[in-house]
């Protein structure tokens, strides 16, 4: 791509409008949209609307915005610092822009790029912080899509944090050496304990943390987030998880967490894989605990990224205990656990009025001991059972449950890689579940859901468990015939 293709045809800038007049011409939705956008600012809005539509008129009255009900005349633009022509009449909008240009006032005509001295951006407002997204008029819908993504990424408390930072600017310039030290100070101010306190709406704690940060010239205490990465699909990550990933100095992640989610972290964050895949643990749990404590003692802000939810078979209890003992601050960021993702893929009601009022999470290994857990009787009475990591012990699971009295024809749903693009959905009955152990086509994490409520799932996109057995038998016969 040539340099000229990479250049913008517009120069992004912010106009000073506080206490100044901005005029909006029009009666309907287009004028209403521009006026609402301007309401994010301290501009003095004047609406030129001869006969505003009911919703617009009601909003103008509720906002106390000056409204001039008259036909357009060129002298009406005088005194404005900016003009919006949004009448819905292309010729009239062009006339309004021409009148504004004659007075050297920048103007914008809706949907007429040639009559726009500037374009209105899609705006993310965290006053005094603002993010404006423009496409030079080519793709307003695209700008709105980008705005939605950025809006999710930015904490709602960002504006209050920026206001607090303004109060500390002079002190930081006096007490913190210019250069690297000052950059570290502000980075920790905006992403450390100060930011956490502001997000919790605790202004006193925020100021105490800011004062402590000043006194140590940028040396902050470490903090660990135990974050649920969800079942694998990037867009199922929570907004809070996205935010802390962008704030972390280091990301400690399990093997089941997709690389695309790890990559959502800050570009310069240290990335540490700790494995934790079946039969192939690159680090023991004790080593992981020690790593988290050590990173915290170094003053780093660390995301401990776990598949699913950290509190559901995520060994979070041991990590929290180690952090508490070491005096390292930590926080839990929940994630969507695989059982919920699997149920969503199957459109499967985990609870169903009159059929299943209880939901049990377990691992297949819980069903392989000598004694069936107490909840075995609940399964017989209709509870839905979500079995994590169930494929390798499927025969034992089925045998023990049928032995407890659960019907062999009880419906089961099986899913590999829940929520992901490469997911595989299977369905059948409890007596067919042992066949899972012999399958060599299920390499990813497998969730098994068992119970009467499973019969209410949508099986249009899933394959019968019996189909694989039939396929294998056919292949054997074909091989024998060669």
BELKA-V36113 format. One record per residue. N is the residue number from 1. RES is the residue in three letters. PHI is phi in whole degrees, -180 to 180 (none if undefined). PSI is psi in whole degrees, 0 to 359 (NA if undefined). BURIAL is I if it has 24 or more other C-alpha atoms within 12 Angstrom, else O. Layout:
BEGIN
n=N res=RES phi=PHI psi=PSI burial=BURIAL
n=N res=RES phi=PHI psi=PSI burial=BURIAL
END
This chain:
BEGIN
n=1 res=UNK phi=none psi=133 burial=O
n=2 res=UNK phi=-77 psi=157 burial=O
n=3 res=UNK phi=-56 psi=325 burial=O
n=4 res=UNK phi=-67 psi=328 burial=O
n=5 res=UNK phi=-71 psi=337 burial=O
n=6 res=UNK phi=-88 psi=353 burial=O
n=7 res=UNK phi=-88 psi=148 burial=O
n=8 res=UNK phi=-82 psi=149 burial=O
n=9 res=UNK phi=-89 psi=355 burial=O
n=10 res=UNK phi=-128 psi=159 burial=O
n=11 res=UNK phi=-108 psi=114 burial=O
n=12 res=UNK phi=-65 psi=133 burial=O
n=13 res=UNK phi=-155 psi=164 burial=O
n=14 res=UNK phi=-116 psi=127 burial=O
n=15 res=UNK phi=-86 psi=141 burial=O
n=16 res=UNK phi=-80 psi=118 burial=O
n=17 res=UNK phi=-127 psi=358 burial=O
n=18 res=UNK phi=-59 psi=122 burial=O
n=19 res=UNK phi=75 psi=5 burial=O
n=20 res=UNK phi=-110 psi=159 burial=O
n=21 res=UNK phi=-88 psi=131 burial=I
n=22 res=UNK phi=-124 psi=127 burial=I
n=23 res=UNK phi=-103 psi=137 burial=I
n=24 res=UNK phi=-122 psi=121 burial=I
n=25 res=UNK phi=-104 psi=128 burial=I
n=26 res=UNK phi=145 psi=160 burial=I
n=27 res=UNK phi=-109 psi=341 burial=I
n=28 res=UNK phi=-115 psi=209 burial=I
n=29 res=UNK phi=-60 psi=322 burial=I
n=30 res=UNK phi=-66 psi=317 burial=I
n=31 res=UNK phi=-67 psi=320 burial=I
n=32 res=UNK phi=-58 psi=316 burial=I
n=33 res=UNK phi=-63 psi=318 burial=I
n=34 res=UNK phi=-67 psi=320 burial=I
n=35 res=UNK phi=-66 psi=320 burial=I
n=36 res=UNK phi=-63 psi=320 burial=I
n=37 res=UNK phi=-62 psi=315 burial=I
n=38 res=UNK phi=-64 psi=334 burial=I
n=39 res=UNK phi=-66 psi=346 burial=I
n=40 res=UNK phi=-71 psi=348 burial=O
n=41 res=UNK phi=-112 psi=179 burial=I
n=42 res=UNK phi=-98 psi=23 burial=O
n=43 res=UNK phi=-67 psi=151 burial=I
n=44 res=UNK phi=-88 psi=102 burial=I
n=45 res=UNK phi=-85 psi=136 burial=I
n=46 res=UNK phi=-124 psi=123 burial=I
n=47 res=UNK phi=-100 psi=118 burial=I
n=48 res=UNK phi=-95 psi=100 burial=I
n=49 res=UNK phi=-141 psi=108 burial=I
n=50 res=UNK phi=-65 psi=316 burial=O
n=51 res=UNK phi=-144 psi=74 burial=O
n=52 res=UNK phi=-62 psi=142 burial=I
n=53 res=UNK phi=-63 psi=158 burial=O
n=54 res=UNK phi=-55 psi=312 burial=O
n=55 res=UNK phi=-63 psi=318 burial=O
n=56 res=UNK phi=-66 psi=316 burial=I
n=57 res=UNK phi=-62 psi=317 burial=I
n=58 res=UNK phi=-64 psi=320 burial=O
n=59 res=UNK phi=-67 psi=317 burial=I
n=60 res=UNK phi=-59 psi=318 burial=I
n=61 res=UNK phi=-67 psi=316 burial=O
n=62 res=UNK phi=-64 psi=327 burial=O
n=63 res=UNK phi=-86 psi=352 burial=O
n=64 res=UNK phi=69 psi=32 burial=O
n=65 res=UNK phi=-88 psi=133 burial=I
n=66 res=UNK phi=-61 psi=130 burial=O
n=67 res=UNK phi=-124 psi=127 burial=I
n=68 res=UNK phi=-109 psi=115 burial=I
n=69 res=UNK phi=-100 psi=88 burial=O
n=70 res=UNK phi=-158 psi=161 burial=O
n=71 res=UNK phi=-67 psi=159 burial=O
n=72 res=UNK phi=-73 psi=139 burial=I
n=73 res=UNK phi=-139 psi=145 burial=O
n=74 res=UNK phi=-55 psi=329 burial=O
n=75 res=UNK phi=-74 psi=353 burial=O
n=76 res=UNK phi=-68 psi=339 burial=I
n=77 res=UNK phi=-78 psi=345 burial=I
n=78 res=UNK phi=-63 psi=137 burial=O
n=79 res=UNK phi=95 psi=354 burial=O
n=80 res=UNK phi=-87 psi=153 burial=I
n=81 res=UNK phi=-98 psi=349 burial=I
n=82 res=UNK phi=-162 psi=144 burial=I
n=83 res=UNK phi=-132 psi=137 burial=I
n=84 res=UNK phi=-116 psi=124 burial=I
n=85 res=UNK phi=-103 psi=108 burial=I
n=86 res=UNK phi=-138 psi=48 burial=I
n=87 res=UNK phi=-84 psi=342 burial=I
n=88 res=UNK phi=86 psi=353 burial=O
n=89 res=UNK phi=-106 psi=109 burial=O
n=90 res=UNK phi=-58 psi=317 burial=O
n=91 res=UNK phi=-66 psi=318 burial=O
n=92 res=UNK phi=-66 psi=320 burial=I
n=93 res=UNK phi=-61 psi=320 burial=I
n=94 res=UNK phi=-65 psi=322 burial=I
n=95 res=UNK phi=-66 psi=321 burial=I
n=96 res=UNK phi=-64 psi=316 burial=I
n=97 res=UNK phi=-65 psi=319 burial=I
n=98 res=UNK phi=-62 psi=320 burial=I
n=99 res=UNK phi=-66 psi=320 burial=I
n=100 res=UNK phi=-66 psi=317 burial=I
n=101 res=UNK phi=-64 psi=326 burial=I
n=102 res=UNK phi=-64 psi=333 burial=O
n=103 res=UNK phi=-96 psi=8 burial=O
n=104 res=UNK phi=60 psi=39 burial=O
n=105 res=UNK phi=-109 psi=125 burial=I
n=106 res=UNK phi=-63 psi=139 burial=I
n=107 res=UNK phi=-138 psi=160 burial=I
n=108 res=UNK phi=-137 psi=125 burial=I
n=109 res=UNK phi=-107 psi=123 burial=I
n=110 res=UNK phi=-59 psi=130 burial=I
n=111 res=UNK phi=63 psi=21 burial=I
n=112 res=UNK phi=-132 psi=82 burial=I
n=113 res=UNK phi=-53 psi=325 burial=I
n=114 res=UNK phi=-69 psi=345 burial=O
n=115 res=UNK phi=-115 psi=35 burial=I
n=116 res=UNK phi=-123 psi=116 burial=I
n=117 res=UNK phi=-80 psi=343 burial=I
n=118 res=UNK phi=-153 psi=161 burial=I
n=119 res=UNK phi=-113 psi=144 burial=I
n=120 res=UNK phi=-83 psi=130 burial=I
n=121 res=UNK phi=-85 psi=166 burial=I
n=122 res=UNK phi=-79 psi=129 burial=I
n=123 res=UNK phi=-114 psi=132 burial=I
n=124 res=UNK phi=-108 psi=116 burial=I
n=125 res=UNK phi=-106 psi=113 burial=I
n=126 res=UNK phi=-130 psi=58 burial=I
n=127 res=UNK phi=-47 psi=132 burial=O
n=128 res=UNK phi=-85 psi=6 burial=O
n=129 res=UNK phi=-89 psi=134 burial=I
n=130 res=UNK phi=-137 psi=139 burial=O
n=131 res=UNK phi=-119 psi=122 burial=I
n=132 res=UNK phi=-113 psi=130 burial=I
n=133 res=UNK phi=-116 psi=124 burial=I
n=134 res=UNK phi=-126 psi=152 burial=I
n=135 res=UNK phi=-126 psi=23 burial=I
n=136 res=UNK phi=57 psi=31 burial=I
n=137 res=UNK phi=82 psi=358 burial=I
n=138 res=UNK phi=-81 psi=328 burial=O
n=139 res=UNK phi=-149 psi=74 burial=O
n=140 res=UNK phi=-57 psi=323 burial=O
n=141 res=UNK phi=-65 psi=320 burial=O
n=142 res=UNK phi=-61 psi=317 burial=O
n=143 res=UNK phi=-61 psi=320 burial=I
n=144 res=UNK phi=-67 psi=323 burial=O
n=145 res=UNK phi=-65 psi=318 burial=O
n=146 res=UNK phi=-66 psi=319 burial=O
n=147 res=UNK phi=-58 psi=318 burial=I
n=148 res=UNK phi=-62 psi=320 burial=O
n=149 res=UNK phi=-66 psi=316 burial=O
n=150 res=UNK phi=-68 psi=322 burial=I
n=151 res=UNK phi=-59 psi=323 burial=I
n=152 res=UNK phi=-68 psi=325 burial=O
n=153 res=UNK phi=-75 psi=330 burial=I
n=154 res=UNK phi=-92 psi=129 burial=I
n=155 res=UNK phi=-61 psi=140 burial=I
n=156 res=UNK phi=-59 psi=338 burial=I
n=157 res=UNK phi=-90 psi=6 burial=I
n=158 res=UNK phi=-60 psi=321 burial=I
n=159 res=UNK phi=-63 psi=317 burial=I
n=160 res=UNK phi=-65 psi=325 burial=I
n=161 res=UNK phi=-66 psi=319 burial=I
n=162 res=UNK phi=-65 psi=321 burial=I
n=163 res=UNK phi=-61 psi=318 burial=O
n=164 res=UNK phi=-65 psi=321 burial=I
n=165 res=UNK phi=-60 psi=323 burial=I
n=166 res=UNK phi=-61 psi=326 burial=O
n=167 res=UNK phi=-68 psi=336 burial=O
n=168 res=UNK phi=-103 psi=2 burial=I
n=169 res=UNK phi=-63 psi=313 burial=O
n=170 res=UNK phi=-64 psi=318 burial=O
n=171 res=UNK phi=-64 psi=320 burial=O
n=172 res=UNK phi=-64 psi=321 burial=I
n=173 res=UNK phi=-67 psi=328 burial=O
n=174 res=UNK phi=-78 psi=320 burial=O
n=175 res=UNK phi=-103 psi=338 burial=O
n=176 res=UNK phi=-108 psi=124 burial=I
n=177 res=UNK phi=-56 psi=143 burial=O
n=178 res=UNK phi=-65 psi=151 burial=O
n=179 res=UNK phi=102 psi=223 burial=O
n=180 res=UNK phi=-60 psi=317 burial=O
n=181 res=UNK phi=-60 psi=318 burial=O
n=182 res=UNK phi=-70 psi=323 burial=I
n=183 res=UNK phi=-63 psi=319 burial=O
n=184 res=UNK phi=-64 psi=319 burial=I
n=185 res=UNK phi=-57 psi=308 burial=I
n=186 res=UNK phi=-69 psi=325 burial=I
n=187 res=UNK phi=-62 psi=317 burial=I
n=188 res=UNK phi=-74 psi=330 burial=I
n=189 res=UNK phi=-62 psi=314 burial=I
n=190 res=UNK phi=-83 psi=349 burial=I
n=191 res=UNK phi=-134 psi=11 burial=I
n=192 res=UNK phi=-112 psi=214 burial=I
n=193 res=UNK phi=-63 psi=328 burial=I
n=194 res=UNK phi=-61 psi=310 burial=I
n=195 res=UNK phi=-63 psi=320 burial=I
n=196 res=UNK phi=-63 psi=319 burial=I
n=197 res=UNK phi=-68 psi=320 burial=I
n=198 res=UNK phi=-62 psi=317 burial=I
n=199 res=UNK phi=-62 psi=329 burial=I
n=200 res=UNK phi=-87 psi=4 burial=O
n=201 res=UNK phi=63 psi=32 burial=O
n=202 res=UNK phi=-111 psi=86 burial=O
n=203 res=UNK phi=-64 psi=322 burial=O
n=204 res=UNK phi=-63 psi=314 burial=O
n=205 res=UNK phi=-65 psi=323 burial=O
n=206 res=UNK phi=-63 psi=317 burial=I
n=207 res=UNK phi=-70 psi=323 burial=I
n=208 res=UNK phi=-63 psi=317 burial=O
n=209 res=UNK phi=-67 psi=322 burial=I
n=210 res=UNK phi=-65 psi=319 burial=I
n=211 res=UNK phi=-65 psi=320 burial=I
n=212 res=UNK phi=-65 psi=322 burial=O
n=213 res=UNK phi=-65 psi=321 burial=I
n=214 res=UNK phi=-64 psi=318 burial=I
n=215 res=UNK phi=-70 psi=336 burial=O
n=216 res=UNK phi=-103 psi=10 burial=O
n=217 res=UNK phi=45 psi=49 burial=I
n=218 res=UNK phi=102 psi=355 burial=I
n=219 res=UNK phi=-84 psi=112 burial=I
n=220 res=UNK phi=-113 psi=159 burial=I
n=221 res=UNK phi=-76 psi=151 burial=I
n=222 res=UNK phi=-74 psi=161 burial=I
n=223 res=UNK phi=-150 psi=139 burial=I
n=224 res=UNK phi=-117 psi=132 burial=I
n=225 res=UNK phi=-107 psi=125 burial=I
n=226 res=UNK phi=-93 psi=106 burial=I
n=227 res=UNK phi=-112 psi=131 burial=I
n=228 res=UNK phi=-84 psi=120 burial=I
n=229 res=UNK phi=-83 psi=356 burial=I
n=230 res=UNK phi=79 psi=186 burial=I
n=231 res=UNK phi=-77 psi=349 burial=I
n=232 res=UNK phi=143 psi=324 burial=I
n=233 res=UNK phi=-70 psi=128 burial=I
n=234 res=UNK phi=-60 psi=325 burial=I
n=235 res=UNK phi=-81 psi=4 burial=O
n=236 res=UNK phi=-97 psi=2 burial=I
n=237 res=UNK phi=-69 psi=141 burial=I
n=238 res=UNK phi=-74 psi=160 burial=I
n=239 res=UNK phi=-63 psi=322 burial=I
n=240 res=UNK phi=-66 psi=321 burial=I
n=241 res=UNK phi=-62 psi=318 burial=I
n=242 res=UNK phi=-60 psi=318 burial=I
n=243 res=UNK phi=-65 psi=313 burial=I
n=244 res=UNK phi=-71 psi=332 burial=I
n=245 res=UNK phi=-62 psi=324 burial=I
n=246 res=UNK phi=-75 psi=344 burial=I
n=247 res=UNK phi=-99 psi=346 burial=I
n=248 res=UNK phi=-74 psi=142 burial=I
n=249 res=UNK phi=-82 psi=332 burial=I
n=250 res=UNK phi=-144 psi=146 burial=I
n=251 res=UNK phi=-124 psi=117 burial=I
n=252 res=UNK phi=-106 psi=116 burial=I
n=253 res=UNK phi=-132 psi=152 burial=I
n=254 res=UNK phi=-85 psi=165 burial=I
n=255 res=UNK phi=-68 psi=332 burial=I
n=256 res=UNK phi=-79 psi=351 burial=I
n=257 res=UNK phi=-78 psi=123 burial=I
n=258 res=UNK phi=-61 psi=146 burial=I
n=259 res=UNK phi=-60 psi=328 burial=O
n=260 res=UNK phi=-61 psi=326 burial=O
n=261 res=UNK phi=-77 psi=320 burial=I
n=262 res=UNK phi=-58 psi=321 burial=I
n=263 res=UNK phi=-70 psi=350 burial=O
n=264 res=UNK phi=-73 psi=347 burial=I
n=265 res=UNK phi=-70 psi=169 burial=I
n=266 res=UNK phi=-56 psi=142 burial=I
n=267 res=UNK phi=-58 psi=323 burial=O
n=268 res=UNK phi=-95 psi=10 burial=O
n=269 res=UNK phi=-73 psi=142 burial=O
n=270 res=UNK phi=-71 psi=136 burial=I
n=271 res=UNK phi=-116 psi=124 burial=I
n=272 res=UNK phi=-127 psi=110 burial=I
n=273 res=UNK phi=-84 psi=132 burial=I
n=274 res=UNK phi=-117 psi=16 burial=I
n=275 res=UNK phi=69 psi=254 burial=I
n=276 res=UNK phi=63 psi=38 burial=I
n=277 res=UNK phi=-100 psi=153 burial=O
n=278 res=UNK phi=-53 psi=130 burial=O
n=279 res=UNK phi=62 psi=13 burial=O
n=280 res=UNK phi=-151 psi=67 burial=O
n=281 res=UNK phi=-87 psi=114 burial=O
n=282 res=UNK phi=-72 psi=334 burial=O
n=283 res=UNK phi=-138 psi=142 burial=O
n=284 res=UNK phi=-73 psi=163 burial=O
n=285 res=UNK phi=-62 psi=323 burial=O
n=286 res=UNK phi=-63 psi=321 burial=O
n=287 res=UNK phi=-66 psi=322 burial=O
n=288 res=UNK phi=-66 psi=317 burial=I
n=289 res=UNK phi=-57 psi=314 burial=I
n=290 res=UNK phi=-63 psi=319 burial=I
n=291 res=UNK phi=-61 psi=314 burial=I
n=292 res=UNK phi=-63 psi=317 burial=I
n=293 res=UNK phi=-62 psi=316 burial=I
n=294 res=UNK phi=-64 psi=317 burial=I
n=295 res=UNK phi=-63 psi=320 burial=I
n=296 res=UNK phi=-63 psi=320 burial=I
n=297 res=UNK phi=-68 psi=337 burial=O
n=298 res=UNK phi=-79 psi=359 burial=O
n=299 res=UNK phi=84 psi=15 burial=I
n=300 res=UNK phi=-88 psi=153 burial=I
n=301 res=UNK phi=-100 psi=119 burial=I
n=302 res=UNK phi=-124 psi=133 burial=I
n=303 res=UNK phi=-100 psi=119 burial=I
n=304 res=UNK phi=-95 psi=103 burial=I
n=305 res=UNK phi=-96 psi=120 burial=I
n=306 res=UNK phi=-122 psi=146 burial=I
n=307 res=UNK phi=-66 psi=144 burial=I
n=308 res=UNK phi=69 psi=227 burial=I
n=309 res=UNK phi=-109 psi=136 burial=I
n=310 res=UNK phi=-64 psi=339 burial=I
n=311 res=UNK phi=-95 psi=1 burial=I
n=312 res=UNK phi=-116 psi=100 burial=I
n=313 res=UNK phi=54 psi=36 burial=O
n=314 res=UNK phi=-110 psi=6 burial=I
n=315 res=UNK phi=60 psi=22 burial=I
n=316 res=UNK phi=-66 psi=330 burial=I
n=317 res=UNK phi=-58 psi=318 burial=O
n=318 res=UNK phi=-69 psi=322 burial=O
n=319 res=UNK phi=-69 psi=320 burial=I
n=320 res=UNK phi=-63 psi=319 burial=I
n=321 res=UNK phi=-62 psi=318 burial=O
n=322 res=UNK phi=-66 psi=320 burial=I
n=323 res=UNK phi=-69 psi=320 burial=I
n=324 res=UNK phi=-63 psi=316 burial=O
n=325 res=UNK phi=-63 psi=326 burial=O
n=326 res=UNK phi=-86 psi=354 burial=O
n=327 res=UNK phi=74 psi=27 burial=O
n=328 res=UNK phi=-95 psi=129 burial=I
n=329 res=UNK phi=-69 psi=141 burial=I
n=330 res=UNK phi=-147 psi=167 burial=I
n=331 res=UNK phi=-149 psi=145 burial=I
n=332 res=UNK phi=-97 psi=131 burial=I
n=333 res=UNK phi=-117 psi=105 burial=I
n=334 res=UNK phi=-63 psi=157 burial=I
n=335 res=UNK phi=-133 psi=168 burial=I
n=336 res=UNK phi=-78 psi=120 burial=I
n=337 res=UNK phi=-77 psi=156 burial=I
n=338 res=UNK phi=-61 psi=328 burial=I
n=339 res=UNK phi=-61 psi=320 burial=I
n=340 res=UNK phi=-70 psi=321 burial=I
n=341 res=UNK phi=-65 psi=318 burial=I
n=342 res=UNK phi=-63 psi=316 burial=I
n=343 res=UNK phi=-62 psi=320 burial=I
n=344 res=UNK phi=-64 psi=319 burial=I
n=345 res=UNK phi=-63 psi=326 burial=I
n=346 res=UNK phi=-90 psi=355 burial=I
n=347 res=UNK phi=53 psi=48 burial=I
n=348 res=UNK phi=-107 psi=123 burial=I
n=349 res=UNK phi=-78 psi=114 burial=I
n=350 res=UNK phi=-69 psi=330 burial=I
n=351 res=UNK phi=-122 psi=147 burial=I
n=352 res=UNK phi=-146 psi=123 burial=O
n=353 res=UNK phi=-53 psi=129 burial=O
n=354 res=UNK phi=79 psi=355 burial=O
n=355 res=UNK phi=-121 psi=305 burial=O
n=356 res=UNK phi=-138 psi=115 burial=I
n=357 res=UNK phi=-111 psi=0 burial=O
n=358 res=UNK phi=-126 psi=149 burial=I
n=359 res=UNK phi=-131 psi=129 burial=I
n=360 res=UNK phi=-119 psi=127 burial=I
n=361 res=UNK phi=-100 psi=133 burial=I
n=362 res=UNK phi=-153 psi=168 burial=I
n=363 res=UNK phi=-107 psi=154 burial=I
n=364 res=UNK phi=-56 psi=329 burial=I
n=365 res=UNK phi=-68 psi=337 burial=I
n=366 res=UNK phi=-67 psi=342 burial=I
n=367 res=UNK phi=-101 psi=8 burial=I
n=368 res=UNK phi=-104 psi=356 burial=O
n=369 res=UNK phi=-76 psi=180 burial=O
n=370 res=UNK phi=-72 psi=330 burial=O
n=371 res=UNK phi=-113 psi=127 burial=O
n=372 res=UNK phi=-68 psi=132 burial=I
n=373 res=UNK phi=-55 psi=157 burial=O
n=374 res=UNK phi=-57 psi=332 burial=O
n=375 res=UNK phi=-77 psi=359 burial=O
n=376 res=UNK phi=-57 psi=323 burial=I
n=377 res=UNK phi=-68 psi=330 burial=O
n=378 res=UNK phi=-65 psi=324 burial=I
n=379 res=UNK phi=-61 psi=319 burial=I
n=380 res=UNK phi=-65 psi=329 burial=I
n=381 res=UNK phi=-86 psi=1 burial=I
n=382 res=UNK phi=119 psi=1 burial=I
n=383 res=UNK phi=-66 psi=149 burial=I
n=384 res=UNK phi=-89 psi=133 burial=I
n=385 res=UNK phi=-112 psi=124 burial=I
n=386 res=UNK phi=-105 psi=114 burial=I
n=387 res=UNK phi=-103 psi=115 burial=I
n=388 res=UNK phi=-84 psi=143 burial=I
n=389 res=UNK phi=53 psi=47 burial=I
n=390 res=UNK phi=-93 psi=350 burial=I
n=391 res=UNK phi=-68 psi=323 burial=I
n=392 res=UNK phi=-76 psi=344 burial=I
n=393 res=UNK phi=-124 psi=27 burial=I
n=394 res=UNK phi=-60 psi=321 burial=I
n=395 res=UNK phi=-64 psi=317 burial=I
n=396 res=UNK phi=-65 psi=319 burial=I
n=397 res=UNK phi=-58 psi=308 burial=I
n=398 res=UNK phi=-63 psi=316 burial=I
n=399 res=UNK phi=-62 psi=314 burial=I
n=400 res=UNK phi=-67 psi=320 burial=I
n=401 res=UNK phi=-69 psi=319 burial=I
n=402 res=UNK phi=-67 psi=324 burial=I
n=403 res=UNK phi=-65 psi=331 burial=O
n=404 res=UNK phi=-81 psi=353 burial=O
n=405 res=UNK phi=113 psi=1 burial=O
n=406 res=UNK phi=-75 psi=133 burial=I
n=407 res=UNK phi=-61 psi=140 burial=I
n=408 res=UNK phi=-63 psi=338 burial=I
n=409 res=UNK phi=-95 psi=13 burial=O
n=410 res=UNK phi=-64 psi=133 burial=I
n=411 res=UNK phi=-70 psi=140 burial=I
n=412 res=UNK phi=-128 psi=146 burial=I
n=413 res=UNK phi=-121 psi=135 burial=I
n=414 res=UNK phi=-126 psi=133 burial=I
n=415 res=UNK phi=-138 psi=134 burial=I
n=416 res=UNK phi=-102 psi=136 burial=I
n=417 res=UNK phi=58 psi=54 burial=I
n=418 res=UNK phi=-53 psi=137 burial=I
n=419 res=UNK phi=78 psi=346 burial=I
n=420 res=UNK phi=-89 psi=163 burial=I
n=421 res=UNK phi=-63 psi=330 burial=O
n=422 res=UNK phi=-96 psi=23 burial=O
n=423 res=UNK phi=-66 psi=154 burial=I
n=424 res=UNK phi=-130 psi=127 burial=I
n=425 res=UNK phi=-110 psi=133 burial=I
n=426 res=UNK phi=-134 psi=152 burial=I
n=427 res=UNK phi=-143 psi=158 burial=I
n=428 res=UNK phi=179 psi=210 burial=I
n=429 res=UNK phi=-125 psi=167 burial=I
n=430 res=UNK phi=-58 psi=322 burial=I
n=431 res=UNK phi=-67 psi=341 burial=I
n=432 res=UNK phi=-90 psi=351 burial=I
n=433 res=UNK phi=-61 psi=324 burial=I
n=434 res=UNK phi=-57 psi=336 burial=I
n=435 res=UNK phi=-62 psi=341 burial=I
n=436 res=UNK phi=-60 psi=323 burial=I
n=437 res=UNK phi=-64 psi=335 burial=I
n=438 res=UNK phi=-91 psi=356 burial=O
n=439 res=UNK phi=-81 psi=135 burial=O
n=440 res=UNK phi=-108 psi=11 burial=O
n=441 res=UNK phi=-105 psi=9 burial=O
n=442 res=UNK phi=-118 psi=88 burial=I
n=443 res=UNK phi=-93 psi=338 burial=O
n=444 res=UNK phi=-88 psi=178 burial=I
n=445 res=UNK phi=-63 psi=135 burial=I
n=446 res=UNK phi=-117 psi=133 burial=I
n=447 res=UNK phi=-113 psi=136 burial=I
n=448 res=UNK phi=-119 psi=129 burial=I
n=449 res=UNK phi=-118 psi=128 burial=I
n=450 res=UNK phi=-128 psi=139 burial=I
n=451 res=UNK phi=148 psi=167 burial=I
n=452 res=UNK phi=-65 psi=328 burial=I
n=453 res=UNK phi=-66 psi=337 burial=I
n=454 res=UNK phi=-63 psi=334 burial=I
n=455 res=UNK phi=-62 psi=342 burial=I
n=456 res=UNK phi=-86 psi=4 burial=I
n=457 res=UNK phi=-73 psi=167 burial=I
n=458 res=UNK phi=-97 psi=111 burial=O
n=459 res=UNK phi=-100 psi=14 burial=I
n=460 res=UNK phi=-63 psi=329 burial=O
n=461 res=UNK phi=-102 psi=8 burial=O
n=462 res=UNK phi=-112 psi=161 burial=I
n=463 res=UNK phi=-103 psi=148 burial=O
n=464 res=UNK phi=-67 psi=141 burial=I
n=465 res=UNK phi=-58 psi=327 burial=I
n=466 res=UNK phi=-69 psi=340 burial=O
n=467 res=UNK phi=-64 psi=324 burial=O
n=468 res=UNK phi=-67 psi=319 burial=O
n=469 res=UNK phi=-63 psi=319 burial=O
n=470 res=UNK phi=-65 psi=319 burial=O
n=471 res=UNK phi=-64 psi=316 burial=O
n=472 res=UNK phi=-64 psi=320 burial=O
n=473 res=UNK phi=-64 psi=319 burial=O
n=474 res=UNK phi=-63 psi=321 burial=O
n=475 res=UNK phi=-67 psi=321 burial=O
n=476 res=UNK phi=-62 psi=315 burial=O
n=477 res=UNK phi=-63 psi=321 burial=O
n=478 res=UNK phi=-65 psi=318 burial=O
n=479 res=UNK phi=-64 psi=322 burial=O
n=480 res=UNK phi=-68 psi=332 burial=O
n=481 res=UNK phi=-81 psi=350 burial=O
n=482 res=UNK phi=-77 psi=NA burial=O
END
